């Protein structure tokens, strides 16, 4: 009897051990049995601190040099931009050129030049709200608009737009009508601080096809692998896009074949992928919370009476 009992006990222990092993293979509470990587990639990293941008365009004084070469002497004051520190050597050359032309720099942190009602040029659009509040007209001197950037993208390009913070408040009715022509249709001024993703296939010179466009209060994320189809379009690369408005995480990410192509700045972060050359041929940011013009646009602030001009 003891031998039979021992065999029965051993069999019971063996079955118990098998059941433990099987239980260990099951997913734990809250974890799905299968995890779709296309839906999960946004959660792989801390959304508050996106990765450094590998291809952010450096600051350039080329527009200033062009402007000063064409100027008729009306430019007497230029407001400093913190980004000038990114190009220290070029700044030294620019400063010397301005000194030779009798052009003075005024500090952005000081308001005496504003209260003195002088006319000044600047290339930091963040100054605009202050200038408008002080009854200045702001005029574009040199620079491309968001509409221009999308129009100038080559045919057979993919245009990727991801908003950080807010990308809507500069989109008045006139701009909304123009941007509809180039594929920006869902985002309006009513979507303050919303997340927004737009993936546009510029098929021909004037043909813009929305592959995906969405605006949301919450964060957005999309991923397409090389070879994925949307209707008749086949993705030639791996694309990952994320957008989070101010209250949804406040970040922007665009990855093309693993390369970071978003500057992660307020407004519309834009990457243009040339399908013919299989590369990102342009990385831009337009702070559409304030302006419709690219980062290196130059403006002139003119003191005025009456209604403020939000150029």
Long-range contacts (C-beta under 8 A, 24 or more apart in sequence): 37-223, 38-223, 38-225, 39-221, 41-221, 41-223, 41-240, 42-219, 42-221, 42-242, 47-219, 47-242, 47-244, 47-249, 47-251, 48-249, 48-250, 48-251, 50-251, 50-252, 50-253, 50-260, 50-262, 50-264, 51-253, 51-260, 52-260, 53-260, 53-261, 53-262, 53-263, 53-264, 53-283, 54-259, 54-260, 54-261, 55-259, 55-260, 55-261, 55-280, 55-283, 56-263, 56-283, 57-283, 57-284, 58-86, 58-87, 59-83, 59-84, 59-86, 59-87, 59-90, 59-296, 60-87, 60-90, 60-296, 61-87, 61-90, 61-91, 61-93, 61-94, 63-123, 63-142, 63-143, 63-296, 63-297, 63-298, 64-94, 64-123, 64-298, 65-94, 65-97, 66-142, 67-121, 67-141, 67-142, 67-298, 68-97, 68-98, 68-101, 68-103, 71-101, 74-119, 75-103, 75-121, 76-102, 76-103, 76-104, 76-118, 76-119, 76-120, 77-103, 77-104, 77-105, 77-106, 77-113, 77-118, 77-119, 77-120, 77-121, 78-103, 78-104, 78-105, 78-106, 78-120, 78-121, 78-122, 79-105, 79-106, 79-107, 79-108, 79-113, 79-120, 79-121, 79-122, 79-124, 79-127, 79-301, 80-105, 80-106, 80-107, 80-108, 81-108, 81-122, 81-123, 81-124, 82-108, 82-124, 83-124, 117-303, 118-303, 119-300, 119-301, 119-302, 119-303, 120-300, 120-301, 121-298, 121-299, 121-300, 121-301, 122-298, 122-299, 122-301, 123-296, 123-297, 123-298, 123-299, 125-287, 125-290, 125-291, 125-293, 125-295, 125-297, 125-299, 126-287, 126-290, 127-301, 128-290, 128-291, 128-299, 128-310, 129-290, 131-301, 132-308, 132-310, 134-303, 135-303, 135-304, 135-305, 135-308, 136-301, 136-302, 136-303, 136-304, 136-308, 137-301, 137-302, 137-303, 137-304, 137-308, 137-309, 137-311, 138-299, 138-300, 138-301, 138-302, 138-309, 138-310, 138-311, 139-299, 139-300, 139-302, 139-309, 139-311, 140-293, 140-297, 140-298, 140-299, 140-311, 141-297, 141-298, 141-299, 141-300, 142-297, 142-298, 143-293, 143-294, 143-296, 143-297, 143-298, 144-293, 144-294, 144-297, 145-286, 145-292, 145-293, 145-294, 146-175, 146-179, 146-184, 146-268, 146-286, 146-288, 146-292, 146-293, 146-294, 147-175, 147-178, 147-179, 147-181, 147-182, 147-292, 149-270, 149-282, 149-284, 149-286, 149-294, 150-179, 150-182, 150-183, 150-184, 150-200, 150-202, 150-208, 151-182, 153-202, 153-272, 153-282, 154-202, 154-272, 154-274, 154-276, 154-281, 155-202, 155-203, 155-204, 155-205, 156-202, 156-203, 156-274, 156-275, 156-276, 157-201, 157-202, 157-272, 157-273, 157-274, 157-275, 157-281, 158-199, 158-200, 158-201, 158-202, 158-211, 158-239, 158-272, 158-273, 158-275, 159-183, 159-198, 159-199, 159-200, 159-202, 159-208, 159-270, 159-271, 159-272, 159-273, 160-198, 160-199, 160-200, 160-239, 160-241, 160-254, 160-256, 160-261, 160-270, 160-271, 160-272, 160-273, 161-196, 161-197, 161-198, 161-199, 161-200, 161-268, 161-269, 161-270, 162-196, 162-197, 162-241, 162-242, 162-243, 162-252, 162-253, 162-254, 162-262, 162-268, 162-269, 163-187, 163-194, 163-195, 163-196, 163-197, 163-243, 163-245, 163-252, 163-267, 163-268, 163-269, 163-288, 164-243, 164-244, 164-245, 164-250, 164-251, 164-252, 164-262, 164-264, 164-265, 164-266, 164-267, 164-269, 165-193, 165-245, 165-246, 165-250, 165-266, 165-267, 165-289, 166-192, 166-193, 166-194, 166-245, 166-246, 166-266, 166-267, 166-288, 166-289, 167-196, 167-267, 167-268, 167-288, 167-289, 168-192, 168-193, 168-194, 168-196, 168-288, 168-289, 169-288, 169-289, 169-290, 170-287, 170-288, 170-289, 170-290, 170-291, 170-292, 171-288, 171-292, 175-292, 181-206, 181-208, 182-208, 183-208, 183-209, 183-210, 183-213, 185-210, 185-213, 186-213, 186-214, 186-215, 187-215, 191-215, 193-245, 193-246, 193-247, 194-245, 195-219, 195-220, 195-243, 195-244, 195-245, 195-248, 196-220, 196-243, 196-245, 196-268, 197-222, 197-241, 197-242, 197-243, 199-239, 199-241, 201-233, 209-233, 216-248, 217-245, 217-247, 217-248, 218-248, 219-243, 219-244, 219-245, 219-248, 219-249, 220-244, 226-257, 236-275, 236-278, 237-273, 237-278, 239-273, 256-280
